[in-house]
Amino acid sequence: MLSQVSSWRGEQYLDTGWVPPAFTLLLCIWVLLNIRRAGTGKDLFIRRIAGLNAIDEAVGRATEMGKPVLMVPGLSDTVNAIVVQALNIFSYVARIAARFSNPILVCCYSAPIFTVGQEVIRDVYNEEGLGDKFDPDSVRFISDRQFAFAAGVSGILLREKAAATFFMGEFYAESLIFAETANSIGAIQIASSTESTQTPFFIAACDYVLIGDEFYAASAYLTRQPVLVGSLVGQDWCKLTVALTVLIGVLANTIQLGPGSHKMITQEKRDAKFVNVEGGPRPITPDDTFMSQLFRKQSDPELVIERPIDPTFVPPADGGGE
């Protein structure tokens, strides 16, 4: 028994011809080109991010007051990309605090983040030649229950009277609890949440907030490492390329489908090939426009093969398979 199945893993790129692979390749070239530009010593521009510029001011104020700096890397259960980004920012904060011998506190929601965070902060102190001043208790595991964690962090804030607080990562209903508690003791607050529903609360109660891509751009902005800076600028070029493509598409479709256009077509694209329209010429439709034909998915019979079905094959329970 035979079955028609698509065995070509790249079908989604090939069934519209050369355009999607070429477009993807162009975006990759922008990133690699800017990494090379940054690697050659060229100073690529990254716009000023007020929240990150305020880090030195916040740590300096805490040092003058003799009070600790408190940091919370969100409420993630595992060490994901968001947590890594938050810890990258906190490593920079800890480095500045270590140089001034200012105490720090890092409050963690889960055991994996606690372990990684402790090692990150320890490495920062060792790199600064201040390994003997690192206090393992400065990185604390509070609780893996949302409001127990919120209560624990709030209690630390009120007892230690932190002069600067940094809330970075995934936050939920506890975001305003943190922000209002820190605000009540007069701490400078720099915050960012990957949850868009919580960002307004931080904006209302915090001094500085990183919004959207600013959170992910922080590592490049603070370290100025060529790979990070080049990747960031390359991504901006990719966004501009996509926006320009959309603009060209809008203009092209407007010209082809606009009020002054009454075009009739004699051929249409079917199965990745142009064939004559059945029944003679017909008015043009949105699916017939240049940009639609360029990017619209087509089913290409040449990419479909026949192969025997294995009668002993049992699909996995999750419904996956070849």
N, C-alpha and C positions, 0 to 999 in steps of 0.2 A: 504494500500500500504506500502511496506517495502523498506528500503534503507540500503545498506551496508555502514556504516560509522565507523570511528575509534573514540571511545569515551574515550580511555585511554590516559590521558594527558602526561604520561611518556613514550609513545611509542618510542620516539627517543632514550631513554636510554635502553629500554628492547629489541628492535628488533635486537640487535646485541649480546644479551646474557649478561653475567656478566661483560664483560671487561670495557665498558664505565663507568658504575656506580663505579666499583672498582678503575678505574683510577681517576675519579673525587674525590672519597673519599680520595685517597692517597694525592692529591693536597691539599685538605682541612686539612688533618692531618699535612702536613708540616707547614701550616700557624699556626694552633693551637699549635703545638708542640713548635714552635719558640716563640710564644707569652708567653707560659708557661716558656720557658727558660729565656726570658727577665724579666718576672715577678719574678723569683727567685733570681734576682740580677746578673745573668750572663752577663758579658759585651760582647754583640754581636758586631762583627766588621762591621763597615760601612766605605767604602773607603772615603778618603779625597775628598771633593768637593771644589775646589779652589774658585768658585764664592761665596759660602756661608762663607768660611773662611775670605773673603775680606770684609764682612759686617762691622766688628768692625773697620777695617782700614779706610773704607770709611766714617763712621760716625765720627770717631776720627778726620779725616782730616777736615770734615765740622765744627766740634767744634773748632778746632784750628783757622780756618779762620773766624769763626763767621757767617757762612752762612747756610742756611737751607738745609734739605734733602728732595728731591722731589720723590714721589712714584706714579706710575700709575698702577692700577690693570686691565689693558687691556680694550678692547672695547666690553665686553659682555653686552647683553641687560638685562639679568637676573642674579640673584645670583646662579650660578651653581657651580659645583665642582672645576672648574678652578679658579673662583673668590675666593672661600673659601680658596683654597690653596695659592693664591696670598696674601690674607688678613692675613693668618697665618704667612707668611714670613714678611709682613709689621708690624704685631704686635711685632715681635721680633726686627725689626729695630726701631720701635717707642719706645720700652722698653729701648734699648741702648741709643737712643737720649734723652729720658726723664731723664735718670740718669745723663746725662751731661748738662741738661737744654738747649738742642739744638733744635731750631725750626724745625718743619716738615711741609710738604705740601703733601696732598693726593688729586690727581685730578681724579674725577670720571666721567664716561661716561653716566651712567644712574641713575635715582632717587633711585631705590631699592639698588644699590651698594653704593650710597652716604649714605643712611640711615644706612645700616649695617656697612659700614666702619667707620662712625662717632661713632657708639656704640662700635665697637671693639677698636678703638684708645682711647676712653674715659675710657673703662674698663682697658686698659693697664696703663694709668696714675693713675687710682684709686688704682690698685694693687700695684703700686710703691709708694703709699702714696703721690702722687703729683697731686691729682685731681684738686686743685685750679690753677694749671699751664696749664691745658688743655684749648686750644683755639678752640672753635667750628668752627671757620673760617679756621682752618688748614686743614679741610676736605672740599673740594669744589666740587660742581656739576658744570661742565663746559658747556657741551652741549651733546645732544644725536645725533648730526650729525657728521659724521666721520671727515671731514676736518675742520669743525668749531671747533671741539674738538682738533684736531691737532694744529690749529692756536692758540687756547687759551692756551694750555699747552706750546707751544713754546714761546708765549709771556710772560708767567709766568717765564719760565726758563731764558729768557733774562733780565727781570726786576729784579728778585730776585737773579740772579747769584748763583743758587744752586751749592753747592760744590760736592754733591753726588746725583745720580739719580738711581732709581730702576724701571725698566719696566718689569712687570711680568704679563703674562696672554695671552689673545687672541689679537694679533695685525695683522694688514693688511698693506695696502699701506702706512700708516702713520709711520710705524716703522722706516724707514730711516730718516724721518723728525725729529722725536724725537732724534734719535741717533746723527745725524749730528748737531742739534742745541745744545744738551748737550756737544758734543765734541768741539764746537766752543767757549764755555765759560770755557773749561778746567775742566769739572766735571768728577769725577770717575763714570763710568757707569757699573751697574750690571743688566743684562737683561736675559729674557727667554720668548720665544713664543711657544705656543702649535701648532702654524701654521708652519709647516716645510718649507713652501715657504719663510717665513720671517726670519727664523733663520740665513741664510747666511748674511743678511744685518746687523743684530746685531753683528755677529762675526766680520764683517769688520769694524764696527765703535765703538764697545763697548770694555771696558777693560776686563770684565768677562762675560761669557755667560753660563747659565745652559742649557744643551742639553738633550732632550728626557726625560728619567725617572728621571734625576736629579731634575727636577722641582717638580715632585710628591714626591720625597724622601726628600724634604727640611724640612718638618715638623718633620719627624723622626730624621733627622740629627741635627736640631737645638734644639729640645726639649728633645730628648732622652727618650721620654715616652715609657714604656715597650710595650704597645699595638701597637704603631706605629712602633717601631723598630722591634718587633717580626714579624709584618705583612710584613714589608719590606724584612727582611731576608727570611721569609717563601716564599714570591713571587719569590725570587731569586732561592730558592731550587726548586720551581715549574718549573721555566724556565729551570733549569738544567735537571730536570726529563723529560720534554718534548723534550729537545735537545737529551738526551740519548735515548729516545724512537725512535726518528727519525733516529739516528745513527744505532740503532739495526735493524730498519726496512730496512734501506739501505743495511746493510750487509746481512740480511736474504734474501732480494730480489735478491741481487747480487749472492748469493750462489745458489738460486733456479732457477734463469733465466740467469745466466752467460754463457759465451761461452762454458764451458765444461759441461753444463747441457742439456741433451736431454731427460728429464723425460716425461713419459706418465702418465696420470691420469685416473682412472677408476670411481672416484666419484667427484661430484661437489656440492657446497652448493647452495640450491635453497629453497626459502621460509623458511629461518632459519634452514633448515635441509639438511643433506648430502644424496644425491640420486645418483643412478648409472647413468653414462654418457650414453646418448642415442646414439646408433650406435657403441658402443664399445670405447676402450681407445682413447684418443686424446692428442696432445701435451699440456703442461702446458702453461697458459697465465698469464699476470700480475694480473688478477682478481682471480686467483687460489692460489696465494701465501699466505703464513702463515699470514703476517701482513695485507694483504688486507682482508682476511677472518675474521681477528680478529676485525677490525674496520669498515669494509664496511657495509653500511646500507642494511638491508634485510627487505622484507615485510613478516610479520608473520601472517598467516591467523588466528591464535588463538587470535590475538588481535583485530580482526574485528568482530563486533557484528551487529545484525539486530535489528532495532527499527522502530516503526511506524513514518511516516512523518506527522507532524501537518499541515493540509491544511490551517490553519489560520495564520501560521507563516510568517512574512514579514521580510526579511533580512534588516539590517541597511543600511543607505545610503552609509556608508564607505566600505561596502562589508564584514564587520566582522560578527561574529556569533559564535555559539557554536562549 
